[in-house]
Amino acid sequence: MPREKFDREINFVFSDLIVLGDMVDKAIKSSLIALSTMDNQLAEDMIYQDDIIDRKQIEIEERCNDLIATQQPMATDLRTLISIIHISVELERMGDYAEGIAKIAIQMDKESPLKPLVDIPAMGDLSRDMLRKSLEALVNRDLIAAQNVLKQDDEVDVLYQKVFQELIGMMNADPSVIKRATYLIWVAHDLERVADRATNVSERVIYLITGKLS
């Protein structure tokens, strides 16, 4: 394959990776809206959306594997293709967390709200911000931006611990709320994992730029 065509193929698969990231970001946002509004139809749509995300990730991985197998890329190109595969997997897992939140929204449909959702939406906002910034760092090959995303993970961890401790306290005080509190702990855990995966994306961006894993 001529170099120009090879570069074009890498650019195509790179563009698809950014599309996948945008799909995941929207899925997380919509799943949280479904949770806060008890919108079962929206939640069902997000469960279906996860299948689309899965197929997109597989398509990206297969195209990268094909380029690696058939073109014998140079070291820099190989690092790019491997990074794209790793990042696509991280994005797919974030999509799974969005699906999990959507499923919880459906399970909570017949339950009265345990408490106003404040910290959980804040966790969602932070996690999505980390995702978007990690992808922006990837597009711009911005080492500083990628490193800054790593620092945000601590903020999400603090919120998660706050939510977790508050809900455990509510369960201890009133065992009748255990089921509803457990649902919210699951949601908070899913969002904490989204932040962890966004951190992994940024670490892969750092590797792509420097050739070294942070």
Backbone as a chain_set.jsonl record, in Angstrom:
{"seq": "MPREKFDREINFVFSDLIVLGDMVDKAIKSSLIALSTMDNQLAEDMIYQDDIIDRKQIEIEERCNDLIATQQPMATDLRTLISIIHISVELERMGDYAEGIAKIAIQMDKESPLKPLVDIPAMGDLSRDMLRKSLEALVNRDLIAAQNVLKQDDEVDVLYQKVFQELIGMMNADPSVIKRATYLIWVAHDLERVADRATNVSERVIYLITGKLS", "coords": {"N": [[0.855, -1.197, 0.0], [0.693, 2.177, -0.942], [2.397, 4.925, 0.723], [0.869, 7.278, 1.045], [-1.77, 6.36, 0.827], [-1.847, 4.621, 2.979], [-1.497, 6.389, 5.148], [-3.894, 7.747, 4.871], [-5.714, 5.732, 5.483], [-5.123, 5.297, 8.19], [-5.898, 7.784, 9.185], [-8.63, 7.69, 8.682], [-9.498, 5.614, 10.404], [-8.76, 6.72, 12.793], [-10.452, 8.946, 12.877], [-12.878, 7.601, 13.123], [-12.542, 6.62, 15.686], [-12.749, 8.935, 17.248], [-15.389, 9.575, 16.714], [-16.581, 7.378, 17.96], [-15.922, 7.984, 20.619], [-17.488, 10.288, 20.987], [-20.03, 9.176, 20.752], [-20.08, 7.582, 23.044], [-19.839, 9.502, 25.075], [-22.273, 10.896, 24.755], [-24.011, 8.803, 25.329], [-23.53, 8.312, 28.058], [-24.369, 10.754, 29.138], [-27.11, 10.731, 28.37], [-28.063, 8.451, 29.669], [-27.836, 9.2, 32.338], [-29.661, 11.286, 32.36], [-31.972, 9.803, 31.863], [-32.052, 8.379, 34.243], [-32.435, 10.422, 36.164], [-34.863, 11.515, 35.403], [-36.538, 9.4, 35.269], [-37.102, 8.232, 32.805], [-38.112, 5.78, 30.992], [-38.161, 5.04, 28.279], [-36.059, 6.451, 27.131], [-34.002, 5.271, 28.565], [-34.183, 2.634, 27.612], [-33.492, 3.126, 24.972], [-30.81, 3.784, 25.289], [-29.751, 1.39, 26.157], [-30.01, -0.103, 23.847], [-28.332, 1.447, 22.282], [-25.854, 0.741, 23.217], [-25.227, -1.613, 21.888], [-24.663, -0.641, 19.357], [-22.425, 0.895, 19.885], [-20.688, -1.148, 20.66], [-20.403, -2.554, 18.24], [-19.177, -0.611, 16.674], [-16.733, -0.337, 17.993], [-15.591, -2.863, 17.568], [-15.357, -2.819, 14.801], [-13.433, -0.784, 14.471], [-11.224, -1.945, 15.778], [-10.815, -4.224, 14.186], [-10.118, -3.057, 11.725], [-7.723, -1.811, 12.408], [-6.185, -4.041, 13.13], [-6.058, -5.304, 10.693], [-4.543, -3.502, 9.178], [-2.141, -3.628, 10.594], [-1.46, -6.3, 10.178], [-1.191, -6.537, 7.412], [0.347, -4.437, 6.406], [2.735, -4.1, 7.696], [3.593, -1.929, 9.543], [5.726, 0.903, 10.366], [7.575, 1.71, 13.393], [6.477, 4.044, 14.67], [3.965, 4.276, 13.426], [2.912, 1.817, 14.165], [2.721, 2.141, 16.919], [0.743, 4.095, 16.979], [-1.483, 2.71, 15.887], [-1.793, 0.601, 17.713], [-2.355, 2.105, 19.979], [-4.794, 3.258, 19.238], [-6.403, 0.964, 19.176], [-6.328, 0.191, 21.914], [-7.498, 2.46, 23.119], [-10.018, 2.431, 21.944], [-11.09, 0.159, 23.128], [-11.216, 0.979, 25.807], [-13.134, 3.003, 25.539], [-15.329, 1.498, 24.723], [-15.838, 0.051, 27.042], [-16.612, 2.135, 28.723], [-19.003, 2.729, 27.479], [-20.385, 0.441, 28.225], [-20.739, 0.98, 30.935], [-22.464, 3.148, 30.781], [-24.667, 1.836, 29.718], [-25.194, 0.184, 31.904], [-26.05, 2.07, 33.808], [-28.376, 2.937, 32.562], [-29.911, 0.594, 32.707], [-30.224, 0.41, 35.464], [-31.756, 2.686, 35.845], [-34.179, 1.837, 34.75], [-34.792, -0.254, 36.501], [-35.227, 1.202, 38.805], [-37.569, 2.439, 38.344], [-40.105, 1.977, 39.556], [-39.617, 2.671, 42.091], [-39.703, 4.972, 44.78], [-37.996, 8.124, 44.799], [-34.904, 8.147, 46.531], [-33.312, 10.224, 47.432], [-32.615, 13.632, 46.512], [-30.843, 13.904, 43.462], [-27.676, 14.967, 43.425], [-24.81, 14.892, 43.924], [-24.236, 12.678, 42.322], [-24.975, 13.452, 39.614], [-22.989, 15.437, 39.466], [-20.675, 13.898, 39.565], [-21.051, 12.617, 37.135], [-20.799, 14.767, 35.349], [-18.106, 15.508, 35.774], [-16.773, 13.138, 35.061], [-17.479, 12.876, 32.36], [-16.331, 15.203, 31.424], [-13.642, 14.598, 31.771], [-13.438, 12.517, 29.931], [-13.985, 13.85, 27.472], [-11.884, 15.734, 27.458], [-9.659, 14.064, 27.404], [-9.894, 12.964, 24.882], [-9.695, 15.262, 23.332], [-7.057, 15.893, 23.931], [-5.866, 13.777, 22.658], [-6.523, 14.254, 19.944], [-5.188, 16.675, 19.548], [-2.646, 15.985, 20.195], [-1.664, 16.692, 22.728], [0.331, 16.857, 25.319], [0.406, 18.051, 27.894], [-2.3, 18.57, 28.401], [-3.288, 15.962, 28.48], [-1.952, 14.992, 30.731], [-3.108, 16.609, 32.669], [-5.688, 15.604, 32.8], [-5.336, 13.281, 34.245], [-5.074, 14.241, 36.828], [-7.633, 15.037, 37.462], [-8.983, 12.778, 38.182], [-8.824, 12.332, 40.893], [-10.69, 14.115, 41.943], [-13.114, 12.978, 41.195], [-12.964, 10.609, 42.628], [-13.132, 11.567, 45.243], [-15.753, 12.57, 45.303], [-17.105, 10.174, 44.85], [-16.534, 8.711, 47.187], [-17.844, 10.337, 49.0], [-20.555, 10.072, 48.196], [-20.84, 7.301, 48.536], [-20.353, 6.921, 51.337], [-22.416, 8.466, 52.409], [-24.707, 7.115, 51.486], [-24.354, 4.578, 52.609], [-24.593, 5.302, 55.286], [-27.291, 6.062, 55.301], [-28.491, 3.597, 54.799], [-27.776, 2.18, 57.078], [-29.175, 3.615, 58.984], [-31.805, 3.267, 58.218], [-33.028, 0.406, 57.293], [-34.961, -0.122, 55.344], [-34.413, 1.306, 53.082], [-32.397, 0.117, 51.751], [-32.37, -1.23, 49.233], [-32.905, 0.831, 47.321], [-30.808, 2.574, 47.9], [-28.64, 0.978, 47.264], [-28.892, 0.763, 44.483], [-28.155, 3.382, 43.737], [-25.542, 3.466, 44.658], [-24.407, 1.683, 42.871], [-24.661, 3.159, 40.501], [-22.997, 5.352, 41.085], [-20.598, 3.974, 41.31], [-20.279, 3.056, 38.666], [-19.855, 5.507, 37.366], [-17.509, 6.318, 38.59], [-15.82, 4.424, 37.543], [-15.948, 5.121, 34.843], [-14.468, 7.485, 34.945], [-12.004, 6.396, 35.667], [-11.447, 4.926, 33.347], [-11.27, 7.007, 31.506], [-8.97, 8.158, 32.455], [-7.22, 6.114, 31.781], [-7.312, 6.37, 29.007], [-6.072, 8.852, 28.689], [-3.537, 8.213, 29.643], [-2.761, 6.502, 27.635], [-2.652, 8.294, 25.547], [-0.494, 9.827, 26.375], [1.484, 7.897, 26.119], [1.378, 7.549, 23.355], [2.374, 9.997, 22.49], [4.883, 10.259, 23.743], [6.063, 7.762, 23.748], [6.364, 6.395, 26.027], [4.879, 4.732, 28.772], [2.977, 6.255, 31.277]], "CA": [[0.0, 0.0, 0.0], [1.476, 3.418, -0.947], [2.389, 5.643, 1.99], [-0.237, 8.233, 1.098], [-3.002, 5.621, 1.097], [-1.735, 4.103, 4.345], [-1.795, 7.516, 6.045], [-5.327, 8.027, 4.758], [-6.412, 4.685, 6.224], [-4.955, 5.584, 9.619], [-6.728, 8.948, 9.498], [-10.026, 7.252, 8.69], [-9.786, 4.861, 11.62], [-8.628, 7.693, 13.879], [-11.703, 9.714, 12.882], [-13.912, 6.726, 13.681], [-12.319, 6.547, 17.128], [-13.319, 10.158, 17.827], [-16.842, 9.384, 16.625], [-16.93, 6.445, 19.033], [-15.86, 8.73, 21.866], [-18.655, 11.162, 21.064], [-21.17, 8.3, 21.009], [-20.022, 7.168, 24.444], [-20.135, 10.691, 25.882], [-23.721, 11.132, 24.677], [-24.697, 7.697, 26.002], [-23.434, 8.552, 29.499], [-25.25, 11.883, 29.429], [-28.514, 10.347, 28.219], [-28.399, 7.481, 30.715], [-28.034, 9.954, 33.578], [-30.948, 11.983, 32.217], [-33.004, 8.778, 32.041], [-32.097, 8.079, 35.673], [-32.971, 11.541, 36.949], [-36.241, 11.805, 34.983], [-37.248, 8.118, 35.209], [-37.56, 8.102, 31.415], [-37.814, 4.399, 30.604], [-37.914, 4.933, 26.849], [-34.693, 6.91, 26.915], [-33.122, 4.232, 29.103], [-34.204, 1.527, 26.653], [-32.722, 3.568, 23.802], [-29.387, 3.726, 25.629], [-29.376, -0.026, 26.177], [-29.832, -0.457, 22.433], [-27.173, 2.192, 21.789], [-24.623, 0.039, 23.58], [-24.92, -2.567, 20.813], [-24.064, 0.135, 18.275], [-21.078, 1.22, 20.362], [-19.897, -2.385, 20.592], [-20.087, -2.854, 16.833], [-18.224, 0.398, 16.222], [-15.424, -0.667, 18.559], [-15.079, -4.045, 16.87], [-14.97, -2.375, 13.459], [-12.166, -0.061, 14.602], [-10.17, -2.9, 16.115], [-10.55, -5.08, 13.028], [-9.412, -2.278, 10.711], [-6.346, -1.647, 12.879], [-5.511, -5.337, 13.027], [-5.81, -5.566, 9.269], [-3.413, -2.659, 8.77], [-0.926, -4.169, 11.22], [-1.136, -7.599, 9.588], [-0.921, -6.492, 5.968], [1.199, -3.328, 5.97], [4.0, -4.068, 8.437], [3.859, -0.512, 9.809], [6.922, 1.317, 11.093], [7.372, 1.772, 14.844], [5.557, 5.133, 15.035], [2.632, 3.896, 12.959], [2.449, 0.698, 14.984], [2.322, 2.709, 18.207], [-0.54, 4.765, 16.759], [-2.537, 1.712, 15.695], [-1.999, -0.086, 18.991], [-3.016, 3.062, 20.873], [-6.191, 3.362, 18.81], [-7.094, -0.247, 19.645], [-6.48, 0.274, 23.368], [-8.448, 3.52, 23.453], [-11.356, 1.986, 21.539], [-11.558, -0.776, 24.154], [-11.595, 1.788, 26.974], [-14.391, 3.674, 25.215], [-16.395, 0.488, 24.718], [-16.174, -0.244, 28.435], [-17.401, 3.27, 29.216], [-20.348, 2.513, 26.95], [-21.015, -0.57, 29.081], [-21.164, 1.635, 32.177], [-23.661, 3.92, 30.441], [-25.753, 0.846, 29.631], [-25.52, -0.228, 33.268], [-26.842, 3.137, 34.439], [-29.702, 2.892, 31.938], [-30.627, -0.549, 33.275], [-30.601, 0.778, 36.83], [-32.877, 3.637, 35.728], [-35.395, 1.049, 34.532], [-35.076, -0.975, 37.744], [-35.678, 2.155, 39.82], [-38.781, 3.101, 37.85], [-41.224, 1.843, 40.489], [-39.148, 3.044, 43.425], [-39.729, 6.403, 45.055], [-36.618, 8.629, 44.905], [-34.335, 8.087, 47.875], [-32.81, 11.555, 47.749], [-32.321, 14.397, 45.293], [-29.555, 13.569, 42.856], [-26.797, 16.14, 43.354], [-23.416, 14.478, 43.754], [-24.112, 11.74, 41.203], [-24.822, 14.239, 38.383], [-21.689, 16.11, 39.484], [-19.723, 12.864, 39.15], [-21.237, 12.433, 35.697], [-20.218, 15.926, 34.645], [-16.647, 15.419, 35.864], [-16.314, 11.983, 34.284], [-17.628, 13.208, 30.948], [-15.331, 16.227, 31.125], [-12.38, 13.878, 31.621], [-13.496, 11.802, 28.65], [-13.848, 14.796, 26.365], [-10.548, 16.326, 27.472], [-8.686, 13.055, 26.99], [-9.998, 12.851, 23.424], [-9.12, 16.492, 22.786], [-5.597, 15.742, 24.046], [-5.492, 12.835, 21.601], [-6.614, 14.937, 18.649], [-4.186, 17.747, 19.48], [-1.353, 15.473, 20.659], [-1.35, 17.662, 23.776], [0.836, 16.121, 26.469], [0.01, 18.723, 29.138], [-3.739, 18.342, 28.585], [-3.454, 14.563, 28.886], [-1.484, 14.878, 32.113], [-4.083, 17.286, 33.527], [-6.838, 14.711, 32.989], [-4.99, 12.349, 35.312], [-5.274, 14.899, 38.115], [-9.064, 15.157, 37.732], [-9.522, 11.529, 38.717], [-8.936, 12.468, 42.346], [-11.937, 14.813, 42.239], [-14.196, 12.004, 41.068], [-12.83, 9.676, 43.755], [-13.642, 12.242, 46.441], [-17.219, 12.562, 45.207], [-17.579, 8.795, 45.005], [-16.479, 8.373, 48.606], [-18.902, 11.103, 49.671], [-21.82, 9.415, 47.882], [-20.829, 5.975, 49.141], [-20.502, 7.023, 52.79], [-23.756, 8.979, 52.705], [-25.702, 6.076, 51.24], [-24.167, 3.556, 53.644], [-25.187, 5.862, 56.495], [-28.755, 5.998, 55.173], [-28.889, 2.194, 54.935], [-27.634, 1.813, 58.487], [-30.218, 4.289, 59.748], [-33.137, 2.791, 57.811], [-32.842, -0.756, 56.397], [-35.963, -0.178, 54.275], [-33.926, 2.017, 51.902], [-31.197, -0.573, 51.256], [-32.465, -1.509, 47.801], [-32.761, 2.07, 46.559], [-29.454, 3.096, 48.118], [-27.718, 0.119, 46.518], [-28.963, 1.186, 43.083], [-27.388, 4.618, 43.56], [-24.122, 3.114, 44.813], [-23.998, 1.096, 41.588], [-24.507, 4.251, 39.536], [-21.783, 6.086, 41.454], [-19.458, 3.118, 40.961], [-20.134, 3.093, 37.204], [-19.269, 6.792, 36.992], [-16.114, 6.303, 39.044], [-15.093, 3.609, 36.571], [-15.812, 5.939, 33.63], [-13.324, 8.372, 35.181], [-10.79, 5.568, 35.6], [-11.199, 4.607, 31.941], [-10.8, 8.239, 30.87], [-7.576, 8.251, 32.865], [-6.475, 5.163, 30.941], [-7.201, 6.961, 27.667], [-5.035, 9.889, 28.752], [-2.245, 7.539, 29.763], [-2.422, 5.993, 26.305], [-2.269, 9.477, 24.761], [0.875, 10.143, 26.794], [2.325, 6.884, 25.465], [1.417, 7.833, 21.914], [3.193, 11.188, 22.259], [6.239, 10.128, 24.279], [6.608, 6.417, 23.602], [6.518, 5.838, 27.355], [3.679, 4.657, 29.581], [3.171, 7.052, 32.509]], "C": [[0.892, 1.249, 0.0], [1.324, 4.182, 0.361], [1.193, 6.586, 2.108], [-1.551, 7.522, 1.435], [-3.002, 5.07, 2.514], [-2.059, 5.194, 5.368], [-3.285, 7.831, 6.042], [-6.14, 6.995, 5.545], [-6.312, 4.91, 7.728], [-5.834, 6.769, 10.026], [-8.202, 8.58, 9.559], [-10.369, 6.54, 10.004], [-9.657, 5.759, 12.848], [-9.909, 8.517, 14.004], [-12.841, 8.891, 13.469], [-13.77, 6.607, 15.193], [-12.916, 7.765, 17.829], [-14.848, 10.101, 17.788], [-17.316, 8.461, 17.741], [-16.925, 7.157, 20.382], [-17.051, 9.642, 22.059], [-19.92, 10.352, 21.345], [-21.235, 7.903, 22.48], [-20.377, 8.332, 25.367], [-21.64, 10.958, 25.908], [-24.508, 10.039, 25.396], [-24.672, 7.88, 27.52], [-24.389, 9.674, 29.902], [-26.719, 11.455, 29.399], [-28.939, 9.353, 29.291], [-28.635, 8.181, 32.047], [-29.323, 10.766, 33.532], [-32.089, 11.001, 32.435], [-33.169, 8.438, 33.517], [-32.792, 9.185, 36.449], [-34.429, 11.833, 36.617], [-37.124, 10.565, 34.978], [-37.878, 7.917, 33.829], [-37.167, 6.714, 30.903], [-37.491, 4.26, 29.123], [-36.495, 5.369, 26.515], [-33.696, 5.864, 27.418], [-33.049, 3.034, 28.149], [-33.38, 1.884, 25.409], [-31.221, 3.455, 24.072], [-28.888, 2.29, 25.746], [-29.145, -0.513, 24.75], [-28.581, 0.22, 21.866], [-25.871, 1.473, 22.113], [-24.243, -0.998, 22.527], [-24.235, -1.861, 19.642], [-22.628, 0.509, 18.629], [-20.175, 0.001, 20.259], [-19.474, -2.691, 19.159], [-19.058, -1.875, 16.282], [-16.819, 0.072, 16.732], [-14.794, -1.856, 17.838], [-14.6, -3.675, 15.467], [-13.623, -1.659, 13.49], [-11.022, -1.027, 14.858], [-9.807, -3.776, 14.915], [-9.787, -4.329, 11.942], [-7.962, -2.055, 11.109], [-5.565, -2.948, 12.746], [-5.166, -5.668, 11.58], [-4.611, -4.752, 8.77], [-2.1, -3.176, 9.354], [-0.478, -5.448, 10.509], [-0.668, -7.49, 8.144], [0.106, -5.449, 5.557], [2.544, -3.255, 6.676], [4.421, -2.626, 8.757], [5.158, -0.279, 10.567], [6.562, 1.54, 12.563], [6.355, 2.848, 15.247], [4.132, 4.809, 14.624], [2.056, 2.766, 13.8], [1.981, 1.193, 16.35], [0.969, 3.404, 18.088], [-1.671, 3.755, 16.669], [-2.831, 0.957, 16.988], [-2.722, 0.824, 19.982], [-4.493, 3.21, 20.517], [-6.99, 2.154, 19.297], [-7.354, -0.158, 21.143], [-7.533, 1.309, 23.755], [-9.863, 3.102, 23.078], [-11.935, 1.009, 22.561], [-11.995, -0.015, 25.412], [-12.937, 2.484, 26.733], [-15.555, 2.693, 25.241], [-16.81, 0.145, 26.138], [-16.948, 0.906, 29.059], [-18.841, 3.17, 28.722], [-21.1, 1.476, 27.763], [-21.511, 0.048, 30.384], [-22.409, 2.491, 31.934], [-24.865, 2.996, 30.338], [-26.179, 0.401, 31.028], [-26.372, 0.799, 33.992], [-28.258, 3.145, 33.87], [-30.533, 1.741, 32.498], [-31.071, -0.271, 34.705], [-31.773, 1.753, 36.808], [-34.191, 2.897, 35.541], [-35.779, 0.296, 35.808], [-35.637, -0.056, 38.818], [-37.014, 2.785, 39.488], [-39.924, 3.08, 38.858], [-40.825, 2.195, 41.914], [-39.253, 4.553, 43.602], [-38.295, 6.889, 45.233], [-36.125, 8.612, 46.342], [-33.891, 9.46, 48.337], [-32.618, 12.316, 46.444], [-30.936, 14.049, 44.769], [-28.751, 14.851, 42.663], [-25.369, 15.699, 43.043], [-23.244, 13.52, 42.579], [-24.074, 12.491, 39.863], [-23.487, 14.974, 38.311], [-20.58, 15.125, 39.09], [-19.805, 12.629, 37.645], [-20.603, 13.545, 34.892], [-18.69, 15.846, 34.632], [-16.099, 14.284, 35.0], [-16.385, 12.261, 32.794], [-16.621, 14.274, 30.533], [-13.961, 15.581, 30.932], [-12.331, 13.132, 30.288], [-13.257, 12.752, 27.486], [-12.444, 15.385, 26.295], [-9.477, 15.323, 27.051], [-8.711, 12.88, 25.475], [-9.458, 14.103, 22.733], [-7.592, 16.433, 22.834], [-5.08, 14.791, 22.968], [-5.47, 13.527, 20.243], [-5.475, 15.94, 18.484], [-2.773, 17.285, 19.83], [-0.792, 16.397, 21.749], [-0.954, 16.925, 25.052], [0.358, 16.736, 27.782], [-1.462, 18.472, 29.432], [-3.999, 16.91, 29.055], [-3.039, 14.374, 30.337], [-2.468, 15.529, 33.086], [-5.313, 16.428, 33.783], [-6.571, 13.741, 34.135], [-5.279, 12.945, 36.691], [-6.757, 14.982, 38.474], [-9.645, 13.903, 38.365], [-9.698, 11.601, 40.229], [-10.243, 13.147, 42.741], [-13.123, 13.853, 42.173], [-14.154, 11.02, 42.236], [-13.377, 10.284, 45.042], [-15.164, 12.248, 46.441], [-17.783, 11.161, 45.416], [-17.596, 8.396, 46.477], [-17.573, 9.102, 49.393], [-20.259, 10.441, 49.459], [-21.914, 8.074, 48.609], [-21.087, 6.051, 50.649], [-21.89, 7.519, 53.169], [-24.806, 7.887, 52.551], [-25.579, 4.923, 52.236], [-24.783, 4.026, 54.958], [-26.705, 5.79, 56.46], [-29.241, 4.56, 55.333], [-28.802, 1.734, 56.385], [-28.753, 2.41, 59.337], [-31.608, 3.736, 59.443], [-32.988, 1.638, 56.818], [-33.841, -0.822, 55.242], [-35.476, 0.505, 52.99], [-32.747, 1.3, 51.244], [-31.236, -0.784, 49.751], [-32.222, -0.253, 46.975], [-31.362, 2.656, 46.695], [-28.432, 2.284, 47.333], [-27.722, 0.471, 45.041], [-28.062, 2.402, 42.85], [-25.891, 4.377, 43.757], [-23.593, 2.511, 43.518], [-23.76, 2.181, 40.538], [-23.215, 5.019, 39.813], [-20.535, 5.276, 41.091], [-19.208, 3.128, 39.453], [-19.463, 4.392, 36.761], [-17.814, 6.894, 37.437], [-15.26, 5.491, 38.08], [-14.951, 4.334, 35.226], [-14.597, 6.849, 33.771], [-12.009, 7.597, 35.113], [-10.433, 5.243, 34.149], [-10.725, 5.837, 31.173], [-9.34, 8.496, 31.221], [-6.702, 7.324, 32.021], [-6.279, 5.703, 29.524], [-6.088, 7.997, 27.66], [-3.648, 9.281, 28.887], [-1.795, 6.981, 28.416], [-2.029, 7.134, 25.378], [-0.831, 9.859, 25.097], [1.856, 9.167, 26.15], [2.473, 7.172, 23.979], [2.374, 8.984, 21.615], [4.658, 10.926, 22.621], [6.894, 8.766, 24.029], [6.816, 5.738, 24.944], [5.167, 5.828, 28.087], [3.929, 5.389, 30.891], [3.089, 6.177, 33.741]], "O": [[1.766, 1.371, 0.859], [0.289, 4.113, 1.024], [0.576, 6.675, 3.17], [-2.346, 8.02, 2.232], [-4.04, 5.054, 3.177], [-2.796, 4.963, 6.326], [-3.866, 8.143, 7.082], [-7.129, 7.338, 6.191], [-7.291, 4.737, 8.454], [-6.444, 6.752, 11.095], [-8.941, 9.101, 10.395], [-11.389, 6.824, 10.631], [-10.37, 5.571, 13.833], [-10.392, 8.757, 15.111], [-13.668, 9.409, 14.219], [-14.77, 6.506, 15.904], [-13.523, 7.633, 18.892], [-15.514, 10.534, 18.729], [-18.328, 8.728, 18.39], [-17.826, 6.952, 21.195], [-17.572, 9.761, 23.168], [-20.787, 10.798, 22.096], [-22.307, 7.89, 23.085], [-21.129, 8.162, 26.328], [-22.209, 11.218, 26.968], [-25.546, 10.31, 26.0], [-25.673, 7.634, 28.193], [-25.123, 9.556, 30.883], [-27.481, 11.785, 30.308], [-30.071, 9.413, 29.772], [-29.531, 7.801, 32.801], [-30.001, 10.917, 34.548], [-33.066, 11.322, 33.112], [-34.286, 8.232, 33.992], [-33.643, 8.914, 37.297], [-35.16, 12.347, 37.463], [-38.323, 10.657, 34.714], [-39.027, 7.492, 33.707], [-36.045, 6.501, 30.443], [-36.642, 3.452, 28.747], [-35.814, 4.732, 25.711], [-32.677, 5.605, 26.777], [-31.97, 2.49, 27.912], [-32.663, 1.043, 24.867], [-30.453, 3.076, 23.188], [-27.723, 2.012, 25.461], [-28.195, -1.249, 24.483], [-27.859, -0.372, 21.063], [-24.896, 1.583, 21.369], [-23.057, -1.236, 22.297], [-23.335, -2.418, 19.014], [-21.731, 0.448, 17.788], [-19.029, 0.105, 19.821], [-18.323, -3.043, 18.903], [-18.174, -2.259, 15.516], [-15.84, 0.19, 15.996], [-13.6, -1.847, 17.537], [-13.567, -4.16, 15.006], [-12.769, -1.898, 12.636], [-9.971, -0.936, 14.223], [-8.631, -4.035, 14.662], [-8.903, -4.899, 11.303], [-7.068, -2.102, 10.264], [-4.418, -2.948, 12.299], [-4.115, -6.239, 11.29], [-3.771, -5.261, 8.028], [-1.069, -3.162, 8.683], [0.71, -5.659, 10.268], [0.17, -8.278, 7.704], [0.684, -5.551, 4.474], [3.399, -2.449, 6.308], [5.467, -2.161, 8.304], [5.627, -1.142, 11.309], [5.386, 1.555, 12.926], [5.475, 2.593, 16.07], [3.194, 5.04, 15.388], [0.865, 2.755, 14.111], [0.971, 0.725, 16.875], [0.141, 3.312, 18.995], [-2.708, 3.927, 17.309], [-3.991, 0.706, 17.314], [-3.591, 0.376, 20.73], [-5.344, 3.278, 21.404], [-8.116, 2.298, 19.773], [-8.473, -0.404, 21.596], [-8.365, 1.055, 24.626], [-10.809, 3.386, 23.814], [-13.136, 1.031, 22.829], [-13.025, -0.333, 26.007], [-13.777, 2.544, 27.631], [-16.639, 3.019, 25.724], [-17.996, -0.034, 26.414], [-17.858, 0.669, 29.852], [-19.78, 3.487, 29.451], [-22.307, 1.602, 27.975], [-22.577, -0.315, 30.881], [-23.301, 2.552, 32.78], [-25.953, 3.327, 30.81], [-27.369, 0.256, 31.307], [-27.309, 0.443, 34.707], [-29.227, 3.336, 34.606], [-31.731, 1.899, 32.736], [-32.163, -0.669, 35.111], [-32.674, 1.668, 37.642], [-35.21, 3.287, 36.111], [-36.958, 0.22, 36.155], [-36.435, -0.488, 39.651], [-37.538, 3.58, 40.268], [-40.638, 4.073, 38.998], [-41.618, 2.033, 42.841], [-38.934, 5.318, 42.693], [-37.458, 6.155, 45.759], [-36.841, 9.014, 47.259], [-34.072, 9.819, 49.501], [-32.473, 11.706, 45.385], [-29.982, 13.916, 45.535], [-29.099, 15.705, 41.847], [-24.795, 16.088, 42.026], [-22.212, 13.548, 41.909], [-23.211, 12.192, 39.038], [-22.915, 15.123, 37.231], [-19.656, 15.488, 38.362], [-18.791, 12.466, 36.967], [-19.95, 13.299, 33.878], [-18.059, 16.089, 33.603], [-15.098, 14.443, 34.301], [-15.465, 11.925, 32.048], [-16.114, 14.248, 29.411], [-13.209, 15.967, 30.037], [-11.305, 13.121, 29.608], [-12.425, 12.487, 26.618], [-11.877, 15.523, 25.211], [-8.494, 15.697, 26.412], [-7.668, 12.672, 24.855], [-8.837, 14.013, 21.675], [-6.917, 16.866, 21.901], [-3.988, 14.982, 22.432], [-4.508, 13.396, 19.486], [-4.874, 16.041, 17.414], [-1.823, 18.066, 19.777], [0.364, 16.819, 21.708], [-1.814, 16.429, 25.78], [-0.052, 16.011, 28.688], [-1.835, 18.195, 30.572], [-4.835, 16.681, 29.929], [-3.711, 13.666, 31.088], [-2.64, 15.048, 34.207], [-5.917, 16.507, 34.853], [-7.476, 13.417, 34.905], [-5.681, 12.231, 37.61], [-7.107, 14.996, 39.655], [-10.689, 13.962, 39.015], [-10.619, 10.997, 40.78], [-10.842, 12.796, 43.758], [-14.027, 13.918, 43.005], [-15.197, 10.644, 42.769], [-14.013, 9.594, 45.839], [-15.791, 11.963, 47.461], [-18.807, 10.985, 46.075], [-18.567, 7.808, 46.954], [-18.15, 8.551, 50.331], [-21.025, 10.264, 50.406], [-22.935, 7.755, 49.219], [-21.938, 5.333, 51.175], [-22.477, 7.045, 54.142], [-25.695, 7.752, 53.393], [-26.587, 4.356, 52.658], [-25.421, 3.244, 55.662], [-27.337, 5.493, 57.473], [-30.288, 4.325, 55.936], [-29.657, 0.986, 56.859], [-29.221, 1.787, 60.29], [-32.485, 3.738, 60.307], [-32.838, 1.876, 55.62], [-33.588, -1.513, 54.256], [-36.061, 0.305, 51.925], [-32.163, 1.813, 50.29], [-30.243, -0.542, 49.064], [-31.425, -0.268, 46.037], [-30.798, 3.171, 45.729], [-27.47, 2.836, 46.799], [-26.668, 0.48, 44.406], [-27.301, 2.444, 41.884], [-25.067, 5.011, 43.098], [-22.466, 2.792, 43.112], [-22.787, 2.131, 39.785], [-22.44, 5.302, 38.899], [-19.541, 5.83, 40.624], [-18.06, 3.199, 39.012], [-18.603, 4.379, 35.881], [-16.986, 7.485, 36.744], [-14.104, 5.834, 37.83], [-13.937, 4.176, 34.546], [-13.795, 6.976, 32.846], [-11.021, 8.086, 34.566], [-9.263, 5.279, 33.767], [-9.875, 5.728, 30.29], [-8.568, 8.987, 30.397], [-5.603, 7.688, 31.603], [-5.224, 5.519, 28.918], [-5.261, 8.027, 26.749], [-2.689, 9.786, 28.303], [-0.606, 6.984, 28.095], [-1.168, 6.964, 24.515], [-0.044, 10.177, 24.205], [2.928, 9.563, 25.692], [3.562, 7.052, 23.417], [3.096, 8.958, 20.618], [5.563, 11.326, 21.888], [8.116, 8.632, 24.09], [7.372, 4.642, 25.01], [4.412, 6.799, 28.025], [4.954, 5.183, 31.541], [3.227, 6.671, 34.86]]}, "num_chains": 1, "name": "protein.A"}
